């Protein structure tokens, strides 16, 4: 490894959390490559090794960077076998590493690769923001609320939130950091068949509009706030909004997370699952999927087969629980 003082190294060329691992394609400026010093001055073997390194770096985090580890770099370039570096690597290394600079984060960065990474990362964030705005619009249309869609700059400043539970009274947009890190309904138990708690202010807004008047199950807690059940369909929004975000952000693939939550819901019901999601938010485990699996222990295998209908959610949950 290269030993240099971090104080004299340049700053990284891309954001530290830049992740393009789900981008299968990397843009290649063919004219720029054809006319480059790399193509003009290096051997074909070195040029091919350079392209392999660009490709490997594209799926690193941060994208477009490589660790300061010569064995790793040689392997990605095709010059390592069974843990040993091919002696031929010494002949092509300088050419393959043309343009790479060791930065203060201890990783190699390449100015041209970083340029393409920043473009792709900006496009990815813009699409995420548009998707989040679309989700808020659907929430407003479904519930008659007026949760404001954030500007792109507001969304970035809030930490790029996605899938967070939205207000049922909502006339503004609050960053997740401005709210407590919990699932709605933490302050009191949830009755079966309903979920989500709303504040006294939002409950009062519902009065006079004909949407929530005369609901037989409105309760108050000692603090004076009113808990007003929301139709059971909104339980899905909590489970697959908050719960899905919780699992995906911890590294669980989205498809697996959906199947897992769907199986828990069918076996244990909405109330038990939402209660455990609240507890999980408070516990902040490193592996929430394993935490939830332990907190909602599965019944016997025979009971799983009886209680979970045949289908992709049921089959996935049963497979996870029986593993």
N, C-alpha and C positions, 0 to 999 in steps of 0.2 A: 504493500500500500504506500501511497505517496504521503510523505510527512511534511506538512506546511503549516505555517501559523495562520489560524483562521482570520486574524486581523487584516491580513493582506490579500485575502481571497475575495473575489467579487461576489455580489449577492446572487442567489439563485435566479434563474431566468423565467421560472413559472411559479404559480402559487403552490404552496406546500401541500394543499389538499386536492390538487388537480388530478382527476382520475378519469382516464379514457379507456379503461379496461373493457368497457362494453362497446367500444368503437372497433369493429372488425377491419375497417379500412383506414389507411394512412395516406394523406395526399402526397403526391410526388410531382414536383415541378420539373417536368422532363427537360425543358429547354435549359433551366438553371443547372440541372445535374449534368447535362451533356456538355455545357460550356464551362463547367467548374474546374478549379485547379485539381480537384480529386480525380476527375476523369482524365485530365490532361497529363498529370504527373505521376500517378500511382499505377501499380500493376493491376491487371484484372482481378487477381486474387484479393488484393487489398480493397479494391472497389466493392467487390461482392461482400467482403467481411464488413465494410462500412455500412452497406445497406442492411445487412442482418442486424447490426448494432442499432441502427435507427429504428428498425422494426421492434426489437426487444425493448428499447427505451420507451416506445409509444405506449406500451401496456404496463409500465412501471408507475409507482406513485411516489413522488409527483411524476406525471406523464412527461416523457421527453428527457428523463434523467437516468443515470446509471450509478450503481454503487462504486465506491473506490475500492474495487476488489478485482485484481487482475485475473484470478482464476475464473470468476464469474463472467468477466468480459470475454475472456478467451473462449469459454464454453458457448456463449451466445453467438460468437463469431464463427463457431464451427471448428475451433482449434483446441478442444479438450476432449479427452476420452477416459472414462473410468477414473475420474478425479485427477487426472494428470494433464498438464498443459503440453500440447504438441510443440516440439522444438521449432517447427516452422512458424509458429506464432511470432517469434522475434523478428522474422523477416517482413511480416505484413503489419505488425502492430502499429507502427508509426503512421502508415497510410490509413489504416482502418480507423484510427483515433483522430484523424485530421478534423479540426474544428471543435473537438471536445475540450471543455475547460472545467477544472476542478473548482467548485464554488464553496462558499462558506457553510453550506449545509452538509459538506462532506460527500457530495455527489457530483458526478460529471454532468455538465449541461452543454448543449450544442445550440448555437444562436439560430440556425435555420430551422432545426427541429423544434426548438422552443417557439419560434414564430408560428409554425403550423399548429402546435399544441394550443397556444393561446387563442388562435382563431376557432379551433374546434371546441375548446372549453367554453368560450363565450357563447357559441351557438348552443351548446348543451345547456348552459344556465338559462339562456333566453327561452329555450323550449320548456324547461322546468317551470319557469315563472309563468309562462302562458298556460301550462297545464294547471298550475295552482290557481290562477285567476279563473279558469274555466270551472274548476271544482267549486270555488266560492260562489260563482254565478249559479251553478246548479243547486247548491245549498240554499241560496236566497230564493230561487224559484220554487223549490220544494217546500220551504218552511215559511215563506212570506217574510223573511228577514231582510236586513239591509246591511250585511257585513261588507265593508268597503274593500274593494280589491286594491292591493298595494301597488304603488308604482314600482318599476323595476329597481330603482335605487333604494326604496324602502325595504323591498324584499331582500336585497343584498345586505343591507345594514342589519337586518334582523337575523342574519345567519342562514338565509335561503331555506326557510322552513317549508316542508311539504307534508301533507297528510295529518296536520294537527287538528284536534277537535275544534269545531267552529262554534261561536256563540249562538245561542238560540234566541237572543234578543237583538244581537249584533247590529250596531249602527257605526262601528268603527273597526279598525284592524289593529290588533295588538300583537307585538312580537312574542314568541314563546318565552323569551327571557323576562318579559314583563308579567307573565302569568306564573302561577305555581306549577311545578312539574308533576301534575296529577291528572288522573282521568276524572271527568265530571262526575259529581256525586260523592266526593270523598267525605263530606261532613255528616252524612246520615245514611242508613241502610237503604237499599233500593228494593222496592216491592216487586214481586214476581210479575213478569210480563211488561215491565216498564224500566226505563233507565234515564240517566242524565238529570242533573239538578240545575235549576235556574235561580238567579238571584231574585230578591224581593222586587227590585226595580224592573227586571224583565217580566216577572209575573204580573206586575201591575200594568205593564204595557199591554199584556194580552187581554186584560179586562176591557170590555166594551167593544171588542172587535169580533166577538162571536166565536173565537177559535178555542178558547180555553175556559170559558165561563161554565160554572156548574160542574166542573170535573169532581167526581166523588172522592178522589184519592189525594187531594192536596193536603200537605202536612207542613208544620212549622217546627224548626229546631230551637233549642234554647237561645241561640244567638239572634233569633228573630227572622232569619231568612226563610223564605218559603221554598219548599221543594215541590216541584210540579212535574209529574210524570210526563214523559214524551212518548208518543206511539212507539210500539215495539220495533217498528221498522228502523227507528233511529238507533237502536242498539247496534245494528250493522255498521252504522257510521262510526260509532265508538270503537267497535271491535276491529273493523277493517280500516279505520282511519288511524286512531291512536295505536292500536295493537300491531297493525301491520308496519307502521312507521317504527315502532319500538324494535321489532324483530329485524327488519331490513337494515336499520341503522347499526345494528350490532353484527351484521355480516351474514345473516340468513338470506338465501336467495328468495326473491319475492314469491315465486311460485310455491316454494316449500312453505314459506310463512303463511300464505293464504290457505293452503291445504291443512296445515297444522291448526290454525285458528278455527277453520271450518269444522275440523274434527272435534276439537275441544268444545265448540259451541253445541254440536249435536249430542255429544255424550253428557256434558255437564250443565248445559243450559246457559242462557245469556247472563242471568244474575250471578252465578258462580264465577263465570269467566270474567265479567266486568269487575267483580270484587277482587279477584286475583290480579287483574291488570292494575287496579289502584294500588294494591300492596306491592306489586312489582315496581311501579313508578317510585314508591317511597324507598324500597330496598335498593334500587339501582344496581342490580347484579350485572356482572360482566357478560354473562351469557343468559339473557332473559328467556330464550327458548327452553333451555334446560331447567331454569328456575320455575317456569310455568308448568313444565311437565312434572316436576316434583311437587309443586303446590296443588296440582290437580291430578292426583295419582289415578291411573287408569283402573277400571274394574278388571275383573278376570278376563281372560281372552275370550271366553264364551260370551260374557256379557258385552264385550266390545262388538262382537259379531252380531249380537242381537240388537244392540242399541244404535249402531251406526249403519245407516242404510248403505247399500252398495252404491258406490259412486267414487269420483276422484277424491273428494274431501275425506270421505269415510275410509277409503282404502289407504290413503296417504297417512292419516292419523293412526290407523291400526298398525300400519307398518312401522311407524316411528315408535309407538308405544310398546310394540312387541319386540323391538330390536334389543 
